[in-house]
Amino acid sequence: MGKEAEPHAEFPFAPRAYGGPPDEYAQRRSSCPLEPIVLPSGDEVLLATTYEDIRDVHADTRFTRNLRYPGAPRLLAGRDIPDDPHALVNMDPPEHTRLRRIVQSAFTPRRAEGWRPRIQELADGLLDAVIAGSPPVDLLDSYALPLPIHIICRLLGVPEEDSPRFRAWSDVFLSTSTATADERARAGAEFAAYTDALIADRRRNPGADLLDELINAHDAEDRLSEGELARMVRGLIIAGHETTGHVVGRGVLTLLRHPDQLAELRQNPQLLHGAVEEILRTEVPGHGGLLRVATEDLSLPSGGTVPKGQAVLAPVVAANYDPQQFAAPDEFDIHRSAESRHLAFGHGPHFCLGANLARVELEVAIGSLVERLPGLALAVAPEGLKWTTGSRICSLVELPVTWE
Ligand code: HEM
């Protein structure tokens, strides 16, 4: 690796080319697998870098997601995601279990499969429009992002025409240094006002969507507080579109950078499942994973200890590149059977609620593109692609493509 890892280095680290995991993850994994880093807020936390440590931190409920006490660590200074007591991601059992039960039936493998025809129809329509246009086309804006936005809007029962506003608000939430604390607070207040109005309107004009089920869980069954209801709607809108769209965009780029594997996939659609799992292993944008605090003295498999009250950041991206789990982790290989082990969707109680849906979306999005645009190519040199900076997620700004 050459360079020594710095124990108190400033996080986030610069990604490698094409949004790859920072070199620091590999350096620290071999020399200081569980040592402090300094977050943009100025707080110091331990950074876990081995697969086993990261999986344990996500699974062990002795790590709390309740970061709402004086002096609790923050990724960013000012009000941020962990301040919200009503968000699923910020809860511990038993509240977390109660809330998760209310929504999880909408995201089972069977329900996700039930969405496949609609996702396919939508992908076909978007691709018809792409093909009818003239290249170059930004595939991120015309295909990868609209697909999951449309599906989460349909699933919840939220007007799709409002999606440019969700995207703008998400961009602000997901930034680390480009948006100020005031800008984040303003975006949060606007989004809250929007969802409050949406819920009020749906109470007057009920439908049969997940939004109605959630309203019913509050109004008729008293299982969900008003704050939890509004926060759940916002959480699902953000979580439901941003990551999936960027994984599709990054996945398409990775396939284009590996033309032999793309050709193989085109010839043999049976490889799609493995290709999607490998894309999930390598293309989660950003580090993946929120801060957790130890509620008692704990030790982790790498041999490191975490004293009570100590915060740990356990990025799933670092786990997915641990050579102890994935031979030659920097090599993209659609034949690798990574599904049962990669941590792209996290692990344990906060395991991604939308994982089944995201997998169907990815299979349809990538499979349809590969089938319908055999001459797909980048319209710019790969080195010329623009990537987001200062964001919690590391994604393409655009993906200009052309085809024959
Ligand atoms: C490829 C796409 C996606 C990836 C890589 C992804 C990744 C993740 C990860 C890593 C976590 C756990 C974070 C942690 O515990 O620190 C998570 C949680 C979550 N995800 Fe996803 N996600 C994706 C798509 C979706 C979709 C489509 C939805 C909703 C429709 C969704 C909803 C959620 C929710 C609600 C949580 C919080 C669960 C909880 O706290 O119990 N995600 N996701």
Residues whose N, C-alpha, C, O or C-beta is under 5 A from the ligand:
A	BS01	HEM	L88 V89 L236 A239 G240 T243 T244 V247 V284 G288 G289 L290 V316 L343 A344 F345 G346 P349 H350 F351 C352 L353 G354 L357 A358
